[in-house]
């Protein structure tokens, strides 16, 4: 089975847009601001053998405020910049109570099924409390980048930068990798 790092799109791959003291998703390629400081740490994770899978809530998609083609343009840009293996989207609003909206683990479970991922050996990298809860609900370890949105609930590890999180993930993965039998 494979291992993965599930990366929150907004806040990790691109800078958070903020409206009314809360994070909101960009609605156009013009508003998308990729976090170039995350490119190298994510490249290192990819080189270490992890699948890189982005997850994102996009309720404006089902609400009509986000054009599907524009979302695909943004995701094509992110795939190219960060060499992502896949992107999983929840198009629902909180009121929809769907199983894919974090903190529920649906996006992670869907990716695990598609990509044959061992969730107990995988990680979630985010910057919001919902990311940590979704990781816990899916059986992954969460690493949050410190932000105003991490809340006071469950957190496995909180670090200041994506670079430090990537190093920690590689270190933790190496610690738990089973030793090959002596031959």
N, C-alpha and C positions, 0 to 999 in steps of 0.2 A: 504494500500500500504506500501511497505517496504522503508527503507532508506539505503543509501549506502555511502561508501567512496571509490571513484575511485582513486586507487593508481598507480602512474607512476612506471613502473617496474625499468627502468634504472635511477639511481640517488636516489631513495627512498628505494626500496627493495634490490638493489645491488649497490655497488659503481660504479660510472661512470668510464668507460674506456675512455681515452682521446687520440686522435690522431690528430695531426695538429691543436691543440688548439680548438678542438670541441669534444663533447661527441659522443662516438660510442658504439654500443652494443657488449657484449661478443659473441663470435661465438662458444664457447664450454663450457661444464660444468667446465672444468679446469680454464677458464678465469672468470667464475662467482664468484663474491665476495660478498656474502650476507652481508647486514648491520645489524649486530647483535644488534646494539643499537635501531633498529626499532622494534624488536620483541615484547618487552613489551608494548610500546605505541599502537601497532596495536592489541595486545591481549586485551588491555583495550577498544579499539573501538569495537571489536567483542563482548566483555562482555556487552557493553552498547547497543547492539542490532543492530549494523550496519552490513550490508553485506560488505565484503572486496573484491573488484573486481580490479584486476590489469589490466592496459592497457599498450600497448607497440607497437612501430613501429619496424618492422623487415623487412626492404626492402631487406636485403641480402637473405631472404627466397625465394622471387620470382626471385631475381637476380642470384640464384644458389650458393651463397657464404656461405649459412647456411643450414645444413642438418636438415630436419624436425624432425628426431629422436633425434638429439642432442638438438634441441629447446625443445622438449617434456621432455627430461631428465632434462634440466635446469628448466623448469616450474614445473615438479614434485617436484624438490628440493625446489623451492620457495613456492609451495602449502603446503608442509609439514612444513617448517620452520615458515611460517607466517599464517598458517591456512586460506588460501585464499578460497573464495567461487567460484571464477572463474577468468579466464584470457582471455582477448580479444586482438586479434592481428591484426594489419594492416600490410600486407605483401608488401605494395606498396611503390614506390619511390615518391618523391615530384612531379616529372614530370607526374605521372599517374593521378594527380588531382582527386583522389578518395574521396568519402564522409567520409571515416573512418580515413583518415590521419589528425591528429591534426595539425592545430587548428580547423578543422571541427569537429563537434560533433558526427560523425557516430558511433564510438566505444561505447560512452556513451549511445546514443540512442538505439543501439542494445542491450546493457546490460539491459537498463530500460525496454525494451519490454520483454525480456526473463525472467527477475526476478520480474516484476511488481513493479518497483521502482518509488517513488515520487521524481522527480528530483529537485523540489523546496525545498525539505527538505534534499537534499543530498549534498555531498562535493567532490571536487577533490583535491587530495594531490599530488603535483608535485614539480619540481625544474626547469622548463623551461617555457618560455613565452607561448609556444604552449599549455601547460596544462591549464594555466589561460584563454586563449582565448577559448579553447574547453569547459571549464566549463561555461564561460559566454554564449557561443553559445547554450549550452544545458540547461541553466537555473539553474545551480548549483553555489555554492559559492566556490571560489578557495582559497586554502592555499598553498603558495609556500614556500619551504625551500630555504633560501638564497643560491644562486649559481651564477657563472659567466654567466649563461644562462637564467636569468629571464627577461632580456631585459628591455625596457622602456615603453612597451604598458600597456594594462589593467592588473591590479593586485588587487585582493580583499584584501588579507592579506599576508604579508611576515613575516616569523618567522625563527629563527636560527636553530631549531632542530625539528625532527619528534615528540619528546616527547611533546614539547610545542604546536605543531600543534594538536596533539591528544587531549590535555587538552582543547584547544580552541574549537575544534569541539564538544566535549561533552558539554562544556559550552553553545555554540551557539545553539545546538540542544535542550538543556533543556530550554533555554529562549523562544524558538519558539514552544515548544510542547503545544498543546491545553490542557487546564485543563479539567479534567473529571467532568461531571455534579455532583452536590451535590445530595446525595441520601439519 
